[in-house]
Amino acid sequence: MKQPYTRVQALVFDLGGTYLRCGLWDYSGRISSLRRMKIENFLNGRGLSAIWNSLFSQIEDYHISVADLAPVEAPIIVSFPGPIQNRRQIL
């Protein structure tokens, strides 16, 4: 029997330098439905637009793949290692 989707609190994404890690965070603090995907980057010759479009597509594809487990209004939380300038701008 499926768990009710209301247990999911958020879709979580960890954006690293090589991989995007995806998961569903529930109210008990557990992360489930884990997925790890290689991301495009400057080192493999991709431009900014190509990297952004690929990353957005990966997040969207993951969201679609877990649609039966997470409510449409579940927030999306993204973490990344920085760097950030003094004015809190992403470099």
C-alpha positions as CSV (number, residue, x, y, z in Angstrom):
1,M,0.0,0.0,0.0
2,K,1.3,3.5,-0.9
3,Q,2.1,6.0,1.8
4,P,-0.2,9.1,1.6
5,Y,1.6,11.9,-0.2
6,T,0.8,14.3,2.6
7,R,3.8,12.9,4.5
8,V,6.1,14.6,2.1
9,Q,7.2,18.0,3.3
10,A,9.4,19.1,0.5
11,L,11.3,18.2,-2.6
12,V,15.0,18.6,-1.8
13,F,17.9,19.1,-4.2
14,D,21.7,19.2,-3.5
15,L,23.5,20.9,-6.4
16,G,27.2,19.8,-6.3
17,G,29.9,20.4,-8.8
18,T,29.4,17.1,-10.6
19,Y,26.0,15.7,-9.5
20,L,22.5,16.8,-8.7
21,R,21.1,14.8,-5.8
22,C,17.3,14.7,-5.5
23,G,15.0,13.4,-2.8
24,L,11.7,13.8,-0.9
25,W,11.9,15.0,2.7
26,D,9.1,13.9,5.0
27,Y,7.8,15.1,8.3
28,S,9.9,12.5,10.2
29,G,13.1,14.0,8.7
30,R,13.8,11.2,6.4
31,I,14.8,11.6,2.8
32,S,13.4,9.0,0.3
33,S,13.1,8.5,-3.4
34,L,16.8,9.4,-3.8
35,R,18.2,10.0,-7.2
36,R,21.7,11.2,-8.3
37,M,22.2,12.7,-11.8
38,K,25.4,14.0,-13.5
39,I,25.1,17.7,-14.3
40,E,26.5,19.7,-17.2
41,N,29.2,22.2,-16.2
42,F,31.7,24.6,-17.7
43,L,34.5,22.0,-17.6
44,N,32.8,19.9,-20.2
45,G,32.4,23.0,-22.5
46,R,28.8,23.9,-21.8
47,G,27.7,27.5,-21.7
48,L,25.6,29.2,-19.0
49,S,22.3,28.8,-20.9
50,A,22.9,25.1,-21.6
51,I,23.8,24.4,-18.0
52,W,20.7,26.2,-16.6
53,N,18.3,24.6,-19.1
54,S,19.7,21.1,-18.4
55,L,19.6,21.7,-14.6
56,F,16.0,23.0,-14.8
57,S,15.0,20.0,-16.9
58,Q,16.5,17.5,-14.4
59,I,14.7,19.1,-11.5
60,E,11.4,19.2,-13.5
61,D,11.8,15.5,-14.6
62,Y,12.4,14.5,-11.0
63,H,9.4,16.4,-9.8
64,I,7.2,14.7,-12.5
65,S,8.6,11.2,-11.5
66,V,7.6,11.6,-7.9
67,A,4.3,13.4,-8.6
68,D,2.2,10.6,-7.0
69,L,4.3,10.9,-3.8
70,A,4.4,14.7,-3.3
71,P,1.7,17.3,-3.3
72,V,1.9,19.9,-6.1
73,E,2.3,22.6,-3.4
74,A,5.3,21.0,-1.8
75,P,8.2,23.5,-1.7
76,I,11.4,23.0,-3.6
77,I,14.6,23.4,-1.5
78,V,17.9,23.7,-3.2
79,S,21.3,23.7,-1.5
80,F,24.7,24.3,-3.0
81,P,28.2,25.0,-1.7
82,G,28.6,28.6,-2.8
83,P,30.6,30.8,-3.1
84,I,28.7,33.8,-2.1
85,Q,29.8,37.5,-2.1
86,N,29.4,39.8,0.9
87,R,26.1,41.1,-0.5
88,R,24.8,37.5,-0.6
89,Q,25.1,37.3,-4.4
90,I,25.9,33.9,-5.9
91,L,29.2,34.0,-7.8
